[in-house]
Amino acid sequence: MRQMIIIMFAFLVLASGCSFKPVRHLASDAALIKVGESTRKDVLQYLGEPDGRRTVGLGVEEYLYSEARKGQLGSLPLVGKWVNPVSQEMVVVTLNGEQVTGCEFRLLQKDDQDWKKDAKWEEVR
């Protein structure tokens, strides 16, 4: 029985190097977008189809790209899909017509709001 557990563990460790999902590197892809120079075509070429889009004004659109980053166990087959994300990467690209007018990269950590627990709050009346 012990030998079977060791074999299964070794298999999982070796199989963790096999990835079935293409990896997106939003930070490096977003660095290719130049505000004032890049066009909608460039955005779609570098980042692909957005995960979300919204119209914020007349002729102004925002494209949202996001990717959940999991810890080391996140890449394990079978186990990885149950691991909670450690952080979330987001890129928001603002387009006015065909021209890029803004590009923001955001990294949201799981513990970003932990400071609220330690702060002393005064009641506002």
C-alpha positions as CSV (number, residue, x, y, z in Angstrom):
1,M,0.0,0.0,0.0
2,R,2.8,2.4,0.9
3,Q,4.6,1.7,-2.4
4,M,1.3,2.5,-4.3
5,I,1.1,5.9,-2.5
6,I,4.7,6.7,-3.4
7,I,4.1,5.7,-7.0
8,M,0.9,7.9,-7.2
9,F,2.7,10.8,-5.6
10,A,5.7,10.5,-8.0
11,F,3.2,10.4,-10.9
12,L,1.5,13.5,-9.8
13,V,4.7,15.4,-9.4
14,L,5.9,14.3,-12.8
15,A,2.6,15.1,-14.4
16,S,2.5,18.5,-12.9
17,G,4.9,19.7,-15.7
18,C,2.3,18.8,-18.3
19,S,0.0,21.7,-19.1
20,F,-3.1,21.4,-21.1
21,K,-4.1,25.1,-21.0
22,P,-2.3,27.8,-22.9
23,V,-0.7,30.4,-20.6
24,R,-1.4,34.1,-21.0
25,H,1.2,36.6,-19.9
26,L,-1.0,39.7,-19.5
27,A,1.8,41.9,-18.2
28,S,4.2,41.4,-21.0
29,D,1.4,41.4,-23.6
30,A,0.0,44.7,-22.2
31,A,3.5,46.2,-22.5
32,L,3.3,45.8,-26.3
33,I,0.3,48.2,-26.3
34,K,1.4,51.9,-26.8
35,V,-1.2,54.5,-25.8
36,G,-1.8,56.9,-28.7
37,E,0.0,54.7,-31.2
38,S,-1.7,51.2,-31.0
39,T,-5.0,50.5,-32.7
40,R,-7.9,48.1,-32.0
41,K,-6.3,45.7,-34.5
42,D,-3.0,45.7,-32.5
43,V,-4.9,45.0,-29.2
44,L,-6.7,42.0,-30.7
45,Q,-3.4,40.8,-32.2
46,Y,-1.4,41.0,-29.0
47,L,-4.1,40.2,-26.4
48,G,-6.8,38.3,-28.4
49,E,-10.5,38.6,-27.9
50,P,-11.3,40.4,-24.6
51,D,-12.9,38.5,-21.6
52,G,-15.3,41.5,-21.3
53,R,-16.1,44.7,-23.0
54,R,-18.3,47.7,-22.2
55,T,-19.2,51.0,-23.8
56,V,-18.3,54.0,-21.6
57,G,-19.2,56.8,-23.9
58,L,-19.8,57.9,-27.4
59,G,-17.3,55.9,-29.4
60,V,-15.3,54.9,-26.3
61,E,-15.0,51.2,-25.3
62,E,-13.1,49.4,-22.6
63,Y,-11.8,45.9,-23.2
64,L,-11.1,43.8,-20.1
65,Y,-8.6,40.9,-20.0
66,S,-8.2,38.9,-16.8
67,E,-6.4,35.8,-15.6
68,A,-6.5,34.0,-12.3
69,R,-3.1,33.0,-11.0
70,K,-3.0,29.9,-8.9
71,G,-0.2,28.8,-6.6
72,Q,2.2,25.9,-7.3
73,L,-0.6,23.3,-6.8
74,G,-2.7,25.0,-9.4
75,S,-0.8,23.4,-12.3
76,L,-1.3,19.9,-11.0
77,P,-3.7,17.8,-13.1
78,L,-7.0,16.8,-11.4
79,V,-6.1,18.7,-8.2
80,G,-5.3,22.1,-9.8
81,K,-8.9,23.0,-10.6
82,W,-9.9,22.9,-6.9
83,V,-7.1,25.2,-5.8
84,N,-8.2,28.8,-5.1
85,P,-6.4,31.6,-7.0
86,V,-3.6,33.4,-5.3
87,S,-4.0,36.5,-7.4
88,Q,-5.8,38.0,-10.3
89,E,-4.2,39.8,-13.2
90,M,-6.2,42.4,-15.2
91,V,-5.6,44.6,-18.2
92,V,-8.1,47.3,-19.0
93,V,-7.6,48.8,-22.5
94,T,-9.6,52.0,-23.4
95,L,-10.3,52.6,-27.1
96,N,-11.7,55.8,-28.6
97,G,-12.8,54.7,-32.1
98,E,-9.9,52.6,-33.4
99,Q,-7.2,54.3,-31.3
100,V,-5.9,53.1,-27.8
101,T,-6.3,55.9,-25.3
102,G,-5.5,54.0,-22.2
103,C,-4.0,50.7,-21.0
104,E,-3.8,49.7,-17.3
105,F,-2.4,46.6,-15.8
106,R,-3.6,45.6,-12.3
107,L,-2.5,42.8,-10.0
108,L,-5.0,42.0,-7.3
109,Q,-3.7,39.9,-4.4
110,K,-5.9,37.8,-2.2
111,D,-4.7,39.7,0.9
112,D,-4.9,43.3,-0.5
113,Q,-7.7,44.2,1.9
114,D,-6.1,42.7,5.1
115,W,-5.1,46.1,6.3
116,K,-8.8,46.8,7.2
117,K,-8.7,44.2,9.9
118,D,-5.8,45.9,11.7
119,A,-7.0,49.5,11.3
120,K,-8.9,51.3,14.0
121,W,-12.0,52.9,12.6
122,E,-13.9,55.9,14.0
123,E,-17.6,56.0,13.5
124,V,-18.7,58.8,11.1
125,R,-21.8,60.6,12.1
